[in-house]
């Protein structure tokens, strides 16, 4: 079997396609033959060591969190899936390993793939949409009639947040690249500005929730956009300092994508119902994936999600 792994913390030069032997699933685990794996910013943040406090420091390490595939074997105590079931979900963050022909993950981190959803689309459902939902629902408790500003409203997390928020009855405005504005308006963003050139100070005091889905909006830019004395800033950037800030500041929430079977199934059902649209923009084989990872990491526009297909 082959997978993408890295030999040290650092840039793209530490990645390689390597042979490995997948282990037998333990109690509560499943082994999955991977069909597709989506590329996420968290993948290279982990590779660079930004989350070493969570993932550990042993090498070589496998890459990739998000995937879809077919269950190949199950461990003791599994009850929801069996060999032959098509599934989607994530690998455990300490082990990763979705950029591979096969992986082992927990049964609690996967859901059955609806027949109407392709493997490529299903591979994109378990990180960005989950983060968007956890931020809006679990952290901000966004409600009908509230105003939401999404920085990066055309990106993977941002576009999911826009679609969820509109279904909740919120009013959505946002920022993105100038070339993505048309797509943002198609999603339903009522007022969209260019994040690179527009001055956000004209929005001060306007929003109940500001969601920095781009990871680039500085707190001193974002906080003034909130309604006086209230509202919440949602932040995707992970760090120990932000965790502490989340514990003590009522108006600040650090967003963590916390997968559950129920939430994964809910998101899959929204895709089936046409309430969540995922755009796959570019695919590559496992052998060619390092180039695609490097391009996306460098900011290349691929017209949607970047997916590795096995």
ZAMARGU-4260 file (C-alpha; in steps of 0.2 Angstrom, whole numbers, plus 5000, padded with zeros to 4 digits):
<rodrens>
0) 5000/5000/5000 | 5005/5018/4997 | 5003/5034/5006 | 5009/5052/5008 | 5020/5054/5023
5) 5032/5067/5029 | 5049/5064/5038 | 5051/5080/5048 | 5041/5096/5052 | 5043/5108/5038
10) 5039/5113/5020 | 5034/5103/5005 | 5051/5095/5003 | 5048/5084/5018 | 5033/5075/5009
15) 5035/5059/5000 | 5025/5045/4993 | 5030/5029/5003 | 5025/5011/5005 | 5017/5006/5021
20) 5008/4991/5029 | 4991/4995/5036 | 4987/4987/5053 | 4972/4977/5057 | 4958/4987/5065
25) 4957/4986/5084 | 4942/4987/5095 | 4930/5000/5089 | 4940/5003/5073 | 4937/5000/5055
30) 4950/4999/5040 | 4944/5008/5025 | 4950/5007/5007 | 4951/5025/5002 | 4942/5031/4986
35) 4945/5050/4989 | 4953/5062/5001 | 4951/5081/5002 | 4965/5093/5005 | 4963/5105/5020
40) 4974/5119/5027 | 4975/5109/5043 | 4984/5096/5034 | 4999/5107/5031 | 4998/5116/5048
45) 5000/5099/5055 | 5015/5095/5044 | 5023/5111/5049 | 5022/5107/5067 | 5009/5120/5071
50) 4998/5107/5081 | 5012/5097/5088 | 5005/5098/5105 | 4990/5088/5098 | 4998/5076/5086
55) 5015/5072/5094 | 5032/5072/5087 | 5037/5055/5080 | 5042/5052/5062 | 5038/5048/5048
60) 5020/5053/5050 | 5005/5050/5038 | 4996/5065/5030 | 4978/5069/5028 | 4962/5069/5039
65) 4947/5069/5027 | 4941/5055/5016 | 4928/5044/5008 | 4930/5025/5004 | 4923/5008/5007
70) 4925/4998/5023 | 4937/4984/5021 | 4938/4976/5038 | 4931/4980/5056 | 4938/4977/5073
75) 4929/4970/5089 | 4914/4980/5095 | 4910/4988/5079 | 4891/4989/5076 | 4886/5002/5063
80) 4896/4997/5048 | 4902/4981/5040 | 4914/4977/5026 | 4907/4983/5009 | 4899/4999/5016
85) 4903/5016/5008 | 4908/5028/5021 | 4915/5046/5024 | 4923/5054/5038 | 4940/5058/5046
90) 4956/5049/5052 | 4961/5052/5070 | 4971/5068/5071 | 4985/5060/5081 | 4988/5047/5067
95) 4980/5056/5051 | 4983/5045/5036 | 4969/5049/5023 | 4981/5053/5009 | 4983/5034/5007
100) 4976/5019/4998 | 4970/5012/5015 | 4968/5019/5033 | 4962/5014/5050 | 4950/5025/5059
105) 4937/5025/5073 | 4920/5019/5069 | 4914/5035/5078 | 4922/5046/5066 | 4913/5040/5050
110) 4896/5039/5043 | 4888/5029/5029 | 4889/5038/5012 | 4872/5041/5003 | 4871/5033/4986
115) 4867/5050/4978 | 4883/5058/4984 | 4899/5054/4974 | 4915/5049/4983 | 4924/5065/4978
120) 4910/5075/4986 | 4909/5064/5001 | 4927/5067/5004 | 4924/5085/5007 | 4910/5084/5020
125) 4919/5080/5037 | 4931/5095/5040 | 4925/5112/5033 | 4906/5109/5034 | 4908/5102/5052
130) 4919/5117/5057 | 4906/5129/5050 | 4891/5120/5059 | 4901/5119/5075 | 4905/5138/5075
135) 4888/5144/5070 | 4877/5132/5081 | 4888/5126/5095 | 4898/5142/5098 | 4888/5157/5092
140) 4871/5150/5093 | 4866/5160/5077 | 4847/5163/5076 | 4834/5169/5064 | 4836/5188/5060
145) 4853/5190/5066 | 4867/5197/5056 | 4882/5187/5051 | 4899/5193/5043 | 4909/5179/5035
150) 4927/5183/5031 | 4932/5171/5017 | 4914/5168/5012 | 4918/5159/4996 | 4930/5147/5004
155) 4927/5129/5010 | 4922/5134/5028 | 4915/5151/5023 | 4903/5144/5009 | 4897/5131/5021
160) 4894/5144/5034 | 4884/5155/5022 | 4873/5141/5017 | 4869/5135/5034 | 4866/5153/5041
165) 4854/5157/5027 | 4844/5141/5031 | 4844/5147/5050 | 4836/5163/5044 | 4851/5174/5047
170) 4856/5189/5036 | 4874/5186/5028 | 4887/5198/5022 | 4905/5194/5019 | 4922/5197/5011
175) 4932/5187/4998 | 4944/5189/4984 | 4937/5200/4970 | 4937/5185/4958 | 4926/5175/4970
180) 4912/5189/4973 | 4901/5182/4959 | 4901/5165/4967 | 4898/5172/4985 | 4882/5182/4978
185) 4876/5165/4970 | 4877/5157/4987 | 4866/5171/4994 | 4878/5183/5002 | 4868/5200/5001
190) 4883/5212/5002 | 4901/5205/4998 | 4917/5216/4998 | 4935/5213/4992 | 4945/5207/5007
195) 4961/5214/5000 | 4955/5232/4996 | 4939/5237/5005 | 4939/5246/5022 | 4929/5236/5034
200) 4927/5251/5046 | 4911/5255/5038 | 4903/5239/5045 | 4907/5244/5063 | 4894/5239/5076
205) 4883/5230/5063 | 4885/5211/5066 | 4879/5198/5079 | 4892/5186/5073 | 4909/5188/5064
210) 4916/5172/5057 | 4934/5173/5051 | 4933/5158/5040 | 4949/5164/5030 | 4960/5164/5045
215) 4967/5181/5040 | 4955/5193/5049 | 4965/5201/5064 | 4955/5202/5080 | 4957/5221/5080
220) 4949/5222/5063 | 4935/5210/5068 | 4929/5215/5085 | 4924/5232/5080 | 4912/5224/5068
225) 4901/5217/5082 | 4886/5225/5089 | 4891/5236/5104 | 4892/5226/5120 | 4888/5209/5112
230) 4890/5197/5098 | 4904/5184/5095 | 4920/5183/5085 | 4923/5165/5078 | 4941/5161/5075
235) 4947/5146/5065 | 4966/5148/5069 | 4972/5136/5082 | 4984/5140/5096 | 4986/5138/5114
240) 4984/5157/5117 | 4967/5157/5107 | 4961/5142/5118 | 4964/5152/5133 | 4956/5167/5125
245) 4941/5156/5121 | 4940/5151/5140 | 4939/5169/5147 | 4932/5180/5133 | 4913/5179/5131
250) 4913/5188/5114 | 4927/5176/5107 | 4925/5158/5101 | 4939/5147/5094 | 4931/5135/5081
255) 4936/5117/5082 | 4928/5104/5070 | 4921/5091/5081 | 4915/5076/5071 | 4901/5065/5077
260) 4891/5052/5068 | 4875/5062/5070 | 4883/5078/5063 | 4891/5069/5049 | 4875/5061/5044
265) 4866/5078/5045 | 4878/5086/5033 | 4877/5071/5021 | 4858/5073/5021 | 4859/5092/5017
270) 4869/5087/5002 | 4856/5075/4996 | 4843/5088/4999 | 4852/5101/4989 | 4854/5112/5005
275) 4873/5111/5005 | 4883/5112/4988 | 4901/5107/4987 | 4911/5112/4972 | 4926/5100/4968
280) 4938/5110/4958 | 4953/5099/4955 | 4958/5081/4957 | 4975/5072/4957 | 4981/5054/4959
285) 4990/5049/4974 | 5006/5049/4964 | 5003/5067/4958 | 4996/5074/4975 | 5011/5082/4982
290) 5011/5094/4968 | 4993/5098/4971 | 4995/5100/4990 | 5010/5112/4986 | 5000/5122/4974
295) 4985/5124/4985 | 4996/5128/5000 | 5004/5142/4990 | 4987/5149/4986 | 4983/5143/4969
300) 4965/5144/4964 | 4958/5127/4958 | 4939/5132/4957 | 4933/5123/4972 | 4940/5109/4983
305) 4956/5100/4979 | 4953/5081/4980 | 4965/5066/4979 | 4958/5051/4970 | 4964/5034/4973
</rodrens>
